[in-house]
Amino acid sequence: MGDVMTGSFGLLIMLFCAAVAILWIVLPFAVFGIKGRLDDLIAEQRRTNELLASRGPPE
């Protein structure tokens, strides 16, 4: 059982852990990068809701 981290299976596990570590480091930058776009979408949604409310109820 001590030979689990040797050979191709061990290499596969190490590559998977490295990929997860890279994604873990990059993810916060991606989240903060889309924050401005989300703020724009929220503002547009509010404007749309105000326009719909000013039209009154559907007939």
Residue, then its C-alpha position, 0 to 999 in steps of 0.5 A: m500500500g506504500d507504493v500508491m504514490t509511485g508510477s503513473f497513478g502517483l503522477l496522475i494524482m500529483l498533476f490533479c493536485a497541481a491543477v486544483a492548486i492553480l485553480w484555487i489561486v486563480l479563482p479569486f481574481a476571476v471573481f473580482g474580475i467579473k464584479g464590475r460586469l455583475d454591477d452593470l447587469i444589476a443596474e440594468q435590471r433595476r432600470t428594466n424593473e422601473l420601466l415595467a413598473s411605470r407601465g402599470p399592470p398588464e391588461 
